[in-house]
Amino acid sequence: CLEPGLPSVLCKSVDNINDIHDVLQKKDWPYPSILKPRKGAGSVSVRKVQNPAQLIEEYNCVVQELKNSTAPDFVKMSGFVLEEYFEGEEVDIDGWVSNGQLCFQLVSDNNPALEPYFLEMGGTYPSQLPALAIDKFEKMTQNFFQVFSDFHGCFVLEAKINLQTMNIQLIEMNSRVSGAEAPFSFKAVTGHSLLRIAAHLALNIPYEIEAGTTSIKRVVCSANLYGSPTKYKKKFRGAKGNGDYIFSTKTNKAGNVGLMYFNEGGTIKDKELRERNFIGWVASASSSYDDAMKNLVATKRHL
């Protein structure tokens, strides 16, 4: 991304401890920095490092953490990326490209991540940032796919903006559909099903907007849930196990978009790891941000 002039953070591939030592020899390497797996999702094994000493410490920690995790082997063997930390508001840009042609994009806000592990805390669809900021992100996305003109499929770009300077930085690009609440929230505000679109693109079948989009909600607010599932055991009524959906359109007094509960992590003995265990998400909608946020609070209260 840096070579063609896209606004990207300084980064370095880290395959082993020797690459860490190479960074330590560079007196001008910027801190704080972010150390994260090259592949994966959900901010798993992501760390913010403040200085060279902490870089070594956290590298050894995340290598062991990833090794002991349930992540697929290809994730464990893909190494890490070290990148400079950019202060600003973070967004996701979800959409799709057909044979190099950008078809659709939606900028959405990410709630501030819980540092230093960068736990994702949910967000707002579509973005509530100033129009100028959204325009910058949309132009960045257009420029990105002009450079990578052979791309075909769904995507999610992660980027940040400093609202004081209005500088933007591209953080990463994922050539897939976003996880957790994203597909549901995306469909709730646009009428487009990213899962269906991904299948159409894979099969080279033309995609048409689904019927019934007149009930589209204007704004969706979401939140992620962490910790041990046992503390939500009584609240997740009807949840039977891993990956249960609790979804309602008839009793949507709180504008429910959906909720997913994962019955995982209950046997994690390490308290710190248990508190970082992602167990589910909830999202609610309305015609305005304020009302959507009120609905989200109400939904969480009645889980």
Summary of the structure (lengths in Angstrom):
residues: 303
radius of gyration: 19.9
end to end distance: 43.0
largest distance: 60.9
contacts: 905
relative contact order: 0.12
helix: 29%
strand: 29%
